Amino acid sequence: MLKMKLCSVAAVLVLAAAGVAAVPHDARAWWAGGYGVGVYVPPIVVAPPVVYPPPPVYAAPPVVYAPPPPVYMPGPRRVWVPPHWEGRYWVRGHWA
């Protein structure tokens, strides 16, 4: 029971402090005569936590083991062998 009363009093105090902080006023620094009577207290600033975006991910390029492109290699050049005698036999001209 006492705990509930303390929590409700604390909640009312927090709401009152938030209401005082939210009241519009001149933009003066607290050390130049801002809050308090003789005692200068800095204002309480409530801000959401700063959430930074995650760092970028640099993935390595995929490793591809592709075969080399086919190489066009023309066949060996054919040579014309002129007609000639081989021993006792006549050989006509032909492509070797």
C-alpha positions in Angstrom: 0.0 0.0 0.0 2.8 2.4 0.9 4.7 1.4 -2.2 1.7 2.3 -4.4 1.4 5.7 -2.7 5.1 6.4 -3.2 4.9 5.4 -6.9 1.9 7.6 -7.5 3.6 10.6 -5.7 6.8 10.0 -7.8 4.7 9.8 -11.0 3.0 13.1 -10.2 6.4 14.8 -9.5 7.8 13.5 -12.7 4.8 14.7 -14.7 5.0 18.1 -13.0 8.7 18.4 -13.8 8.1 17.5 -17.4 5.3 20.1 -17.6 7.6 22.8 -16.2 10.3 21.8 -18.7 7.8 21.9 -21.6 6.6 25.4 -20.8 7.8 27.8 -23.6 10.2 30.5 -22.4 13.0 32.7 -23.6 16.0 30.9 -25.0 18.5 31.8 -22.3 21.3 29.8 -21.0 20.9 28.6 -17.4 24.1 30.2 -16.3 23.0 33.6 -17.6 20.1 33.8 -15.1 17.9 31.0 -16.2 16.3 29.0 -13.4 16.3 29.3 -9.7 16.4 32.0 -7.1 20.1 32.6 -6.3 20.9 29.0 -7.2 21.3 28.3 -10.8 20.4 24.7 -11.8 20.8 23.5 -15.3 17.6 22.3 -17.0 16.9 18.6 -17.4 17.0 17.6 -21.0 15.3 14.4 -22.0 16.2 13.1 -25.4 15.8 9.7 -27.0 18.9 7.6 -27.3 20.8 8.1 -30.5 20.4 5.1 -32.8 23.1 4.9 -35.5 22.4 2.8 -38.6 24.4 -0.4 -38.9 27.6 -0.2 -40.7 27.5 -1.2 -44.4 28.4 -4.7 -45.3 31.0 -5.1 -48.0 30.7 -8.7 -49.2 33.5 -10.2 -51.3 32.7 -10.8 -54.9 31.7 -14.4 -55.6 34.6 -16.7 -56.7 33.9 -18.2 -60.1 36.0 -21.0 -61.4 34.8 -20.8 -65.0 36.7 -22.6 -67.8 38.6 -20.3 -70.1 36.9 -19.3 -73.3 37.5 -21.6 -76.2 40.4 -20.7 -78.4 40.0 -21.0 -82.2 43.1 -22.7 -83.5 43.0 -23.5 -87.2 44.2 -26.9 -88.2 47.7 -27.4 -89.7 48.0 -26.1 -93.2 47.9 -28.7 -95.9 50.9 -28.9 -98.2 50.7 -29.8 -101.9 53.0 -32.5 -102.9 53.8 -32.3 -106.6 53.8 -35.4 -108.8 57.0 -37.4 -108.5 58.5 -40.9 -108.9 58.9 -43.2 -105.9 61.2 -45.9 -107.1 59.4 -47.6 -110.0 56.0 -46.0 -109.2 54.6 -42.7 -110.4 52.8 -40.7 -107.7 50.4 -38.1 -108.8 50.3 -34.7 -107.1 48.2 -34.7 -103.9 47.6 -32.8 -100.7 49.5 -34.0 -97.7 
